[in-house]
Amino acid sequence: MKPRFQADADLHAEIVAGVLRREPAVDFQSAQERLGERMADSDVLALAATEGRILVSHDVNKIPFHFRRFVAEGNLSPGVLLIPQSLRVSRAIDELLLIWSASEAADWQNLLVWLPL
């Protein structure tokens, strides 16, 4: 099964739009589609896990802490991809499309990965 993505509220909308523009078959849910305003990071992780979506975020400071705690509590996560704000949007799009095209969703389970790979 192909990876499915959930954008965190802090992820630049240009990344989601760019991925979908280049490959409309990618299942990439924007934050506005699913996340409530000011949803706690732990709740965002739980929602992504419930829906089987890899969380994609720019929040390299807080998400790793919440992810480690989420997994330590015995929860399964589809994974988290962290994109530093300094990474060019075009490079982030390329990285996400590579992940989508060259891997399976199960490859990312319980992994926290910083992009670029």
Rosetta blueprint (number, residue, H / E / L):
1 M L
2 K L
3 P L
4 R L
5 F E
6 Q E
7 A E
8 D L
9 A L
10 D L
11 L L
12 H L
13 A H
14 E H
15 I H
16 V H
17 A H
18 G H
19 V H
20 L H
21 R H
22 R H
23 E L
24 P L
25 A L
26 V L
27 D L
28 F E
29 Q E
30 S L
31 A H
32 Q H
33 E H
34 R H
35 L L
36 G L
37 E L
38 R L
39 M L
40 A L
41 D H
42 S H
43 D H
44 V H
45 L H
46 A H
47 L H
48 A H
49 A H
50 T H
51 E L
52 G L
53 R L
54 I E
55 L E
56 V E
57 S E
58 H L
59 D L
60 V L
61 N L
62 K L
63 I H
64 P H
65 F H
66 H H
67 F H
68 R H
69 R H
70 F H
71 V H
72 A H
73 E L
74 G L
75 N L
76 L L
77 S L
78 P L
79 G L
80 V E
81 L E
82 L E
83 I L
84 P L
85 Q L
86 S L
87 L L
88 R L
89 V H
90 S H
91 R H
92 A H
93 I H
94 D H
95 E H
96 L H
97 L H
98 L H
99 I H
100 W H
101 S H
102 A H
103 S L
104 E L
105 A H
106 A H
107 D H
108 W H
109 Q L
110 N L
111 L L
112 L E
113 V E
114 W E
115 L L
116 P L
117 L L
